[in-house]
Each structure stands twice: as structure tokens, then as C-alpha cells.
Amino acid sequence: MSKLHILKGKLQYYAWGGKTFIPNLLGMTPDNKTYAEYWLGAHDNAPSVIETSSGERLPLNEFLNSNLSAALGTDVAKTFGRLPFLFKVLDVHDMLSIQVHPTKKEAEKGFKTENELGIPITASHRNYKDDNHKPEIMVALSEFWLLHGFLTRDKLIKILQDVPEFNYLLPVFANEGYLGLYKNVMEQTTDECNAVLRPLTKRILPLYQSGTLEKSSPDYWAAKAVDAAEDKTNFDKGIYSIYFFNIVKVNSGEAVFQDAGIPHAYLEGQNMELMANSDNVLRGGLTPKHVDVPELLKHVAFEATIPNVMVGELQTDGMERVYKTPAPDFELSKIVVLDSKNYQSKAKSAQILIVIDGKVEVSEADKISMLSKGESVFLEANCDYGIRALTPSAKLYKATTP
């Protein structure tokens, strides 16, 4: 019985997605939809489809439920009881909502409480969709921009001084720190928020529209958010976060890890994203979706964050680059295979591979699968396999549990 299986992911069409990147990757003809995410995993909301050894096609969660220890390995099956990760390709055309993810303990508590309150899982005001934490790592596939954690104290003071509309917040930050500052703006009424952000918008929007703002400036992203908003009369409180958080530019192949409590938002670009198998998001603005301010404030890490942009550790084979994180659920790596070399590995636990560029042959025992750009495989635990490039070079991304 082969441990190598062809895997087909699930597309997600969210309003912020792009129109061409994901269809081009998957070799599809775009049809004017917004292709935001391509999911590879066993999440119950959108499980990928696996081709079994007998040629049967099954949702991956179903396949795993009947082969858990064999597919994941005994230790991972015992520790997690499910595939611990969810692997995604993202195309961010418009900025995502500002968000924070809970710790494992808080997710279990919040999920239990909302269940006891009888809030339906699909309710728009529900905060906890499952009982899991959602740390995540992203590796850029293009130039990528994101918000990540609060600015250091000196940088934040400079922003509050330089933006005239924010001068009134200087004493708030001086006396009450990060929590007091964020709480102050997030608890504003619609009228209070509009009174501050309307003059700010009036000042920066013409600059954005004339193309004179740099992407490294919060004015650029704040104006872009207002420009894209359907409601032009009421301003989103998420605008404040654009000024309070680090704006990070990540180049192709570089990575950023977001742990529980770190407020963040993806602004623009394409990436590979690997996360714990969860859909728990507490939103902080730039979204028409539910924002539960009291719940959000319980989970944000109110401290300065110095972004750590990782380049990964090149392994001794010279082909694989591993992006290490403290998360026990997942490990992401990039594999670049040249046609003169073969990549050999043994999957300790389940792995998912996706080809991002080029064409390869993945072989295990007597089974050989040819994979082109955008195609994926699922490898069961203890699978000895090799990858050979069929083009001058090929690039793959791999998700597994460390």
C-alpha cells in the first residue's frame, strides 16, 4: 500500500482576494471571482480531497479518521488526535481585518463558554469556532506587506506627535501605556471616531490618490483602507492600528511568525501560510465582520514588538530551508531541487507538499507521481520518498509536524 497520495485543495473566495494569482498557480482560467485562499488540509470546514491507494477519492478528514495512527504516526495521533496543521496559499489584494489569535487554554475556555450559551457555530457574533490555538507562519511568495505588533515606545510617541489628529493621545499613552491607548480608541463611539479620522482622511486621501505616498508610510494604508471602504461616512477604528503597529515589508522567501496575542493584519501580496488547525480569530477592525472589543482586549499582547523576519535555516543537503518556530503543531520548509540532484527524505509524520514552480517526479516504493506547478501530495508517516526535478529547477513548499 503506497503512502504517497495525490491531494486536491479547496478554494476560498473572500472579498479581499485577488483575481489571477491562485488560478494561474492552479492552471485554471480565472472567471472574475476573488480567489483569496487555497486550503490544503483536513479542516472540517473545507477538507482537501485525497486519492487513496485503491483510487478512491475521499475528504482528507474522513481518510484520517479511519487511518489516524498510520497516517500521522503514533505520537502525533496521540498528542493532537487530528492533522495538527492547515496549509494555505494566500493572495491578498485588499487588506485583511486586524486580528489576534487566542492561546490554546483561552480557546478551550472561550469555545466551551459559547457552546454553553447556545451560540450557533455559524453565528456571525461567535468568537470561537473551535477549541484550538492558531499560531501561524507565513513565507512570502512576492513582495509582501503586513502589520505586526505594536511599535516600540519611541516610535509610537513620534507617530502621536507627527500626526496632528493624534496629538491628544500623547498623555493617554504616557499615563496608561499600550493598553490604555488601544482601549481608548477601540471604545470610542462612532461619532468620536469620525471626529478624529475624518480630518485625517481628508488630509491623506488626495495624497494617496495622486500616488505620492510610500507603502512604508501608515498614511498609504490608512488612505487605501478608506478608499476601498463601502461606507465613506463612518470610519473604521482599525485605521488607528495602522499607525500604532509595525508596518513590515517581507521579500520573497522571507518569513514572519505570528504567535498568540500578537495583533496583525496582512496588507498586500502573496504568501504560503501554515497554521495550527483552527479558525479562531478575534478581530480588531478593517472589517465589516463582528468586532468584540472586550473579548479582543483580553487577548492582545500590550507590548512593543520588534518584528523578526526569518530567512530559514538551509539544511546540509543544500536544498531544503526550514523556518523554525516555537509552535509544536507545524513546521514549514522550502525545497529547491535542481535537475542534477535528487531530494531524499523520510516523513516522520504526515507531510503535505505543493509545487510552486517547475515540474517534479515524487517517488515512493514503486509509485511515481508527476507534479506540475500548483499540484500537491499527501505523504503518510514513515514514507521514504524522493523528489526529482523534471525542469532545470523546481520549488516546493512542505508542511509537517516537527
Secondary structure, 3 states (H helix, E strand, C coil): CCCEEEEECEEECCCCEECCHHHHHHCCCCCCCCECEEEEECCCCCCCEEECCCCCEEEHHHHHHHCHHHHHCHHHHHHHCCCCEEEEEEEECCCCCCEECCCHHHHHHHHHHHHHCCCCCCCCCCCCCCCCCCCEEEEECCCEEEEEEECCHHHHHHHHHHCHHHHHHHHHHHHHHHHHHHHHHHCCCHHHHHHHHHHHHHHHHHHHHCCCCCCCCHHHHHHHHHHHCCCCCCCCCHHHHHHHEEEEEECCCCEEEECCCCCEEEEEEEEEEEEECCCCCEECCCCCCCCCHHHHHHHCCCCECCCCCECCEECCCCCEEEECCCCCCCEEEEEEEECCCEEEEEECCCEEEEEEECCEEEEECCEEEEECCCCEEEECCCEEEEEEECCCEEEEEEEECC
